[in-house]
């Protein structure tokens, strides 16, 4: 009897997805959901041909060298800055992600975070819970206008376009954006969005939403110099990746009211958060939950599982990041 391939699921996921995988493979799970250290991950991957990962598992050259049987790594995320894709390609290991299934949910959350930040929801709730509300006042927690304001978007992929549509069609916002490449005319029209330079984006936006992928080039794309170009009444929303914003510089800008407020779902070095961000009142902080609905998280886990199943049983992954390795892996 032919031995079934062995795979690892590096974090706890939905039981029904595990059962789907067990129809095809011998599956080792991490039911405690404690993130593996790099050494633990390498140990668990011995003899495994596939692994389902999250952003907490770093896949680089050292790990790949220690796990020669590994053929595919399926990230349960659309972002993949935890992957060294060139190293994976060099090692003949397929990388996959989960695009599309989280677009609308993440765009919803981006807009929710924008609203909470602009209207000072967290700040006012803390005030109320502390027992400080003794009277109503005309200017009490007066925030920034959302309807009819200027929405700026840095990074205009699927999620950025979803946020643009919500702003333009739902809130009558003037939408401007900057991206590595300009959208085609039809896409711009659908979003009612206008392309501008990054400098103009920073200068004009009342609410600036970051939705660009993390890379060496986008590291600290928003730092002290960029924050200084924004309106003092502006808000900054980051639902992209930690490291795109210089969190230390942002904390200073918030404390000194160089911008009005910020809403952050991602952080440098998460789950750690820069301590200065925890001491400024004008920031809304959430623990990387932009895609966190049951429906969407199940869809993400299922797509990662589908990639592993389709690749190992048919040689046809659904959403490969480095499809150029397929001939090498399939002929190995």
Secondary structure, DSSP 4 states (H G I P E B T S, - for coil): -PPPPEEEE-S---HHHHHHHHTTSEEE--TT-PPPPHHHHHHHTTT-SEEEE-TTS-B-HHHHHH-TT--EEEESSS--TTB-HHHHHHTT-EEE---STTHHHHHHHHHHHHHHHHTTHHHHHHHHHTT---S--TTTT-----TTSEEEEE--SHHHHHHHHIIIIIH--EEEEE-SSPPPHHHHHHHTEEE--HHHHHHH-SEEEE-PPP-TTTTTSB-HHHHHHS-TT-EEEE-S-TTSB-HHHHHHHHHTTSSSEEEES--TTTTS--GGGGS-SSEEE--S-TT--HHHHHHHHHHHHHHHHHHHHHS--SSBS-GGGHHHHHT-
